[in-house]
């Protein structure tokens, strides 16, 4: 049995660890910047969207989060096409700068009380910038890292990129928990919520410094030698029936399922516990941190398992478990949460934690092999645009709007669980299609 160190270096360029760290750190910053808004959605609602009904303010805040997700496919189309034409590295530098600027600016944005309607309008504009940037980064980062990873243990080595989303939430959540502990409620709502956005300036400078030393992927360099003038492949992707089919499978089965589970487990669960169950925010932050810490080794293990048993069975098992257990898990969370508020039982707390770990297992099984799959599904000359567009379309339109749609359905039907049928039915359909049509790709030659 190979050790993780031996696996990390197997059949990969000698500078792979350096490349992986730099690529992952940049993606971590993208996720940290992008998801800090989601973590603070409940706090930002009354500051930027004041309303007599707090449910309306929360919906408006979640809609603003969703706006950033909706434009991700536009960023994917633009930057994905650029990545196929000018290279993976230049696109990385553009997207990280755009995301960093937008996030830091949010930290200095006046509230509705200070500048009126301009506050939510400017916030939406900055979310649009973040969405465009994330569309180029998330998906493109998977292609970049996978093309550097070699052929052996590709699922394990690239699974670390999938940790950047959970780590981004973890870093943001720990900051917010500490700020809530150190500051009074008035201080936090006045200026404390801005600190996570200010911190992103330091992270941005580090990410730019690290990315400047990155090399272009050997596969793209090989392409430029064969075809000195590389044209955009975006339209060609839709003309080729094989690529078109795989783009659909990536969108519907892999990326949409991963996005649904990610936003259910990492984003909506915490909103659900705070607003529906009404658990204390500090307690929810602690639960979020614990679940995210557990998710890290689970994701890497899923990537490793996909090298042993194949990408398809591991991803499919996560989708099936999600379809079966997602809805009842939230029902149990609500019951245990209410019981905990009444009794503060340690056993009840353990029960809530166990459900969050179960949800994390489902997520890990889908996203652990996902980075490798994104690149393995497509030929080299089409890879960046073919992978980034459906992946961001799924993350933006299916995953990013999930908290808003689920919350709206709950309010529409007057039932705290009604909206959860949306992700459940989607996962059932995705599981059936993946079982019938998703190819096995772990032996794919990325140079083809």
GUDREN-905231 format. One line per 5 residues: number of its first residue (from 1); for each residue z, x, y of C-alpha. Coordinates in steps of 0.1 Angstrom, whole numbers, plus 5000, padded with zeros to 4 digits. Layout:
NUM	Z,X,Y ~ ...
***
This chain:
1	5000,5000,5000 ~ 4989,5014,5034 ~ 5015,5017,5062 ~ 5007,5000,5095 ~ 5000,5034,5111
6	4975,5043,5084 ~ 4959,5009,5087 ~ 4956,5012,5125 ~ 4936,5044,5121 ~ 4915,5035,5091
11	4878,5039,5098 ~ 4883,5035,5136 ~ 4875,5059,5165 ~ 4902,5085,5171 ~ 4910,5069,5205
16	4913,5034,5191 ~ 4950,5032,5198 ~ 4945,5041,5235 ~ 4916,5016,5237 ~ 4937,4989,5221
21	4967,4994,5244 ~ 4945,4994,5275 ~ 4925,4964,5264 ~ 4956,4945,5253 ~ 4976,4952,5284
26	4948,4938,5306 ~ 4946,4907,5284 ~ 4984,4904,5286 ~ 4981,4904,5324 ~ 4954,4877,5323
31	4976,4855,5301 ~ 5008,4862,5321 ~ 4991,4853,5353 ~ 4973,4823,5339 ~ 5003,4808,5320
36	5030,4815,5345 ~ 5017,4784,5363 ~ 5022,4763,5331 ~ 5058,4776,5327 ~ 5066,4766,5362
41	5047,4732,5362 ~ 5079,4712,5364 ~ 5091,4732,5394 ~ 5058,4733,5412 ~ 5052,4695,5410
46	5075,4684,5438 ~ 5067,4715,5459 ~ 5029,4710,5460 ~ 5025,4674,5448 ~ 5054,4653,5463
51	5054,4617,5451 ~ 5080,4589,5448 ~ 5074,4588,5411 ~ 5082,4622,5394 ~ 5058,4613,5366
56	5029,4613,5391 ~ 5039,4647,5405 ~ 5041,4662,5370 ~ 5007,4648,5361 ~ 4992,4663,5392
61	5008,4696,5385 ~ 4994,4695,5349 ~ 4960,4685,5362 ~ 4960,4715,5384 ~ 4968,4737,5354
66	4940,4719,5336 ~ 4915,4726,5364 ~ 4919,4763,5358 ~ 4911,4757,5321 ~ 4881,4734,5327
71	4862,4761,5347 ~ 4868,4788,5320 ~ 4835,4780,5303 ~ 4817,4787,5336 ~ 4834,4821,5338
76	4825,4827,5301 ~ 4788,4819,5307 ~ 4787,4842,5338 ~ 4807,4871,5325 ~ 4797,4867,5289
81	4761,4870,5299 ~ 4769,4900,5321 ~ 4787,4916,5292 ~ 4756,4915,5270 ~ 4735,4929,5299
86	4756,4956,5317 ~ 4783,4963,5291 ~ 4817,4951,5281 ~ 4837,4976,5303 ~ 4823,4967,5338
91	4830,4930,5332 ~ 4867,4939,5323 ~ 4872,4955,5357 ~ 4857,4925,5376 ~ 4878,4899,5357
96	4911,4917,5360 ~ 4907,4922,5397 ~ 4898,4885,5403 ~ 4927,4872,5382 ~ 4952,4896,5399
101	4941,4886,5434 ~ 4944,4849,5427 ~ 4978,4851,5411 ~ 4994,4873,5437 ~ 4981,4849,5464
106	4998,4820,5447 ~ 5031,4838,5452 ~ 5026,4837,5490 ~ 5012,4801,5492 ~ 5030,4777,5516
111	5042,4745,5501 ~ 5032,4709,5509 ~ 5062,4706,5533 ~ 5049,4735,5553 ~ 5012,4729,5556
116	5006,4695,5541 ~ 4975,4687,5521 ~ 4962,4723,5524 ~ 4989,4735,5500 ~ 4976,4716,5469
121	4940,4723,5479 ~ 4946,4760,5482 ~ 4965,4760,5449 ~ 4936,4743,5431 ~ 4911,4768,5446
126	4932,4797,5433 ~ 4935,4781,5399 ~ 4897,4779,5399 ~ 4895,4816,5405 ~ 4920,4822,5377
131	4899,4801,5354 ~ 4867,4819,5361 ~ 4884,4852,5355 ~ 4900,4841,5322 ~ 4867,4828,5310
136	4853,4863,5312 ~ 4883,4881,5298 ~ 4895,4859,5270 ~ 4868,4862,5243 ~ 4852,4892,5258
141	4884,4911,5251 ~ 4881,4901,5215 ~ 4846,4914,5212 ~ 4854,4946,5230 ~ 4884,4954,5207
146	4867,4944,5175 ~ 4837,4966,5182 ~ 4860,4995,5186 ~ 4881,4987,5154 ~ 4858,5000,5127
151	4853,4981,5094 ~ 4886,4985,5075 ~ 4916,4963,5082 ~ 4898,4948,5112 ~ 4918,4916,5110
156	4951,4935,5112 ~ 4940,4958,5140 ~ 4925,4931,5162 ~ 4954,4906,5156 ~ 4974,4924,5182
161	4952,4910,5210 ~ 4963,4875,5200 ~ 4999,4886,5208 ~ 4991,4889,5245 ~ 4993,4851,5251
166	5027,4848,5236 ~ 5039,4880,5252 ~ 5026,4867,5286 ~ 5046,4836,5282 ~ 5076,4855,5269
171	5076,4879,5299 ~ 5072,4850,5323 ~ 5099,4829,5306 ~ 5124,4857,5305 ~ 5119,4863,5342
176	5123,4826,5350 ~ 5154,4824,5328 ~ 5170,4854,5346 ~ 5161,4841,5380 ~ 5176,4807,5372
181	5208,4826,5360 ~ 5210,4848,5391 ~ 5200,4823,5418 ~ 5213,4789,5428 ~ 5190,4759,5422
186	5182,4757,5459 ~ 5173,4794,5461 ~ 5151,4792,5430 ~ 5132,4762,5443 ~ 5130,4778,5478
191	5116,4812,5469 ~ 5127,4823,5434 ~ 5097,4806,5417 ~ 5075,4830,5436 ~ 5088,4862,5420
196	5068,4860,5388 ~ 5036,4858,5409 ~ 5047,4888,5430 ~ 5054,4909,5399 ~ 5018,4905,5388
201	5008,4928,5417 ~ 5025,4957,5399 ~ 5011,4947,5366 ~ 4976,4945,5382 ~ 4978,4981,5395
206	4989,4994,5360 ~ 4961,4974,5343 ~ 4934,4987,5366 ~ 4946,5023,5361 ~ 4945,5019,5323
211	4911,5002,5322 ~ 4894,5028,5343 ~ 4898,5052,5313 ~ 4883,5028,5288 ~ 4850,5038,5271
216	4821,5014,5265 ~ 4820,5001,5229 ~ 4799,5023,5205 ~ 4780,4992,5194 ~ 4768,4984,5229
221	4759,5020,5236 ~ 4738,5019,5204 ~ 4721,4988,5216 ~ 4712,5004,5249 ~ 4695,5033,5231
226	4674,5009,5210 ~ 4666,4986,5239 ~ 4671,5003,5273 ~ 4666,4971,5292 ~ 4689,4945,5277
231	4682,4909,5288 ~ 4706,4880,5290 ~ 4710,4862,5256 ~ 4727,4831,5269 ~ 4696,4808,5265
236	4685,4825,5234 ~ 4718,4816,5217 ~ 4709,4779,5219 ~ 4673,4785,5207 ~ 4684,4802,5175
241	4696,4775,5150 ~ 4718,4800,5131 ~ 4736,4812,5162 ~ 4738,4776,5175 ~ 4755,4765,5143
246	4780,4793,5144 ~ 4788,4786,5181 ~ 4796,4750,5171 ~ 4818,4761,5142 ~ 4836,4786,5165
251	4841,4759,5191 ~ 4852,4731,5169 ~ 4870,4747,5140 ~ 4884,4781,5151 ~ 4888,4781,5189
256	4896,4744,5194 ~ 4922,4744,5166 ~ 4937,4776,5179 ~ 4938,4763,5214 ~ 4954,4730,5203
261	4981,4747,5184 ~ 4986,4773,5211 ~ 4991,4748,5239 ~ 5011,4725,5217 ~ 5034,4752,5204
266	5036,4775,5235 ~ 5031,4751,5264 ~ 5035,4714,5257 ~ 5066,4718,5234 ~ 5086,4732,5263
271	5074,4705,5287 ~ 5083,4679,5260 ~ 5118,4693,5255 ~ 5124,4694,5293 ~ 5109,4661,5304
276	5110,4638,5273 ~ 5140,4650,5254 ~ 5157,4662,5286 ~ 5173,4693,5272 ~ 5187,4717,5297
281	5160,4740,5312 ~ 5179,4771,5304 ~ 5184,4761,5268 ~ 5146,4753,5265 ~ 5138,4787,5279
286	5160,4803,5253 ~ 5143,4784,5225 ~ 5109,4794,5239 ~ 5118,4830,5239 ~ 5131,4829,5203
291	5100,4811,5191 ~ 5077,4835,5208 ~ 5095,4865,5194 ~ 5091,4851,5159 ~ 5054,4844,5165
296	5047,4881,5171 ~ 5052,4894,5135 ~ 5037,4861,5121 ~ 5004,4866,5140 ~ 5001,4903,5128
301	5009,4892,5092 ~ 4982,4865,5094 ~ 4956,4891,5106 ~ 4966,4914,5077 ~ 4964,4886,5052
306	4929,4878,5064 ~ 4919,4913,5054 ~ 4932,4907,5019 ~ 4921,4871,5012 ~ 4894,4865,5038
311	4894,4849,5073 ~ 4885,4814,5061 ~ 4914,4806,5038 ~ 4940,4818,5063 ~ 4925,4800,5093
316	4920,4768,5072 ~ 4956,4768,5059 ~ 4969,4769,5095 ~ 4946,4740,5105 ~ 4956,4719,5075
321	4993,4725,5081 ~ 4989,4716,5117 ~ 4971,4683,5108 ~ 4998,4673,5084 ~ 5030,4685,5102
326	5023,4685,5139 ~ 5032,4648,5146 ~ 5063,4646,5124 ~ 5076,4679,5139 ~ 5077,4664,5174
331	5094,4633,5161 ~ 5121,4655,5145 ~ 5124,4675,5178 ~ 5130,4644,5198 ~ 5157,4631,5173
336	5174,4665,5171 ~ 5172,4670,5208 ~ 5189,4637,5216 ~ 5216,4645,5189 ~ 5222,4679,5205
341	5226,4664,5240 ~ 5253,4641,5226 ~ 5271,4666,5203 ~ 5260,4702,5211 ~ 5261,4709,5174
346	5252,4744,5162 ~ 5235,4729,5131 ~ 5213,4708,5153 ~ 5203,4738,5174 ~ 5194,4756,5142
351	5173,4726,5132 ~ 5154,4726,5165 ~ 5148,4764,5161 ~ 5135,4759,5126 ~ 5109,4734,5137
356	5097,4757,5165 ~ 5094,4785,5139 ~ 5074,4761,5116 ~ 5050,4753,5145 ~ 5047,4790,5152
361	5036,4796,5116 ~ 5008,4771,5119 ~ 4996,4788,5151 ~ 4998,4823,5137 ~ 4977,4814,5107
366	4948,4803,5130 ~ 4950,4829,5157 ~ 4959,4860,5137 ~ 4923,4864,5122 ~ 4907,4848,5153
371	4899,4880,5173 ~ 4879,4895,5144 ~ 4862,4862,5137 ~ 4849,4859,5172 ~ 4829,4891,5169
376	4820,4888,5132 ~ 4802,4855,5135 ~ 4774,4869,5158 ~ 4748,4897,5159 ~ 4755,4926,5183
381	4729,4918,5210 ~ 4741,4881,5214 ~ 4778,4887,5206 ~ 4795,4887,5240 ~ 4778,4855,5253
386	4777,4837,5220 ~ 4814,4843,5214 ~ 4829,4838,5249 ~ 4812,4805,5258 ~ 4823,4783,5229
391	4857,4800,5227 ~ 4864,4793,5264 ~ 4849,4759,5262 ~ 4874,4751,5235 ~ 4903,4767,5252
396	4894,4751,5285 ~ 4884,4716,5276 ~ 4903,4710,5244 ~ 4934,4732,5248 ~ 4938,4734,5285
401	4937,4697,5291 ~ 4959,4689,5261 ~ 4992,4688,5280 ~ 4977,4665,5306 ~ 4960,4642,5281
406	4990,4640,5258 ~ 5013,4632,5287 ~ 4989,4606,5301 ~ 4986,4589,5267 ~ 5024,4589,5263
411	5027,4572,5297 ~ 4998,4549,5291 ~ 5012,4535,5259 ~ 5049,4538,5269 ~ 5056,4559,5238
416	5067,4595,5239 ~ 5048,4603,5207 ~ 5015,4583,5212 ~ 4996,4612,5228 ~ 5002,4635,5198
421	4977,4615,5177 ~ 4950,4632,5198 ~ 4956,4668,5186 ~ 4964,4655,5151 ~ 4931,4637,5146
426	4912,4666,5161 ~ 4928,4690,5136 ~ 4920,4667,5107 ~ 4883,4667,5117 ~ 4883,4705,5123
431	4898,4711,5089 ~ 4872,4691,5071 ~ 4843,4708,5089 ~ 4858,4743,5084 ~ 4863,4736,5047
436	4826,4726,5043 ~ 4808,4749,5066 ~ 4828,4778,5079 ~ 4814,4811,5065 ~ 4835,4841,5053
441	4830,4870,5076 ~ 4855,4897,5068 ~ 4827,4920,5053 ~ 4803,4915,5083 ~ 4785,4945,5097
446	4791,4945,5134 ~ 4761,4968,5141 ~ 4736,4942,5129
***
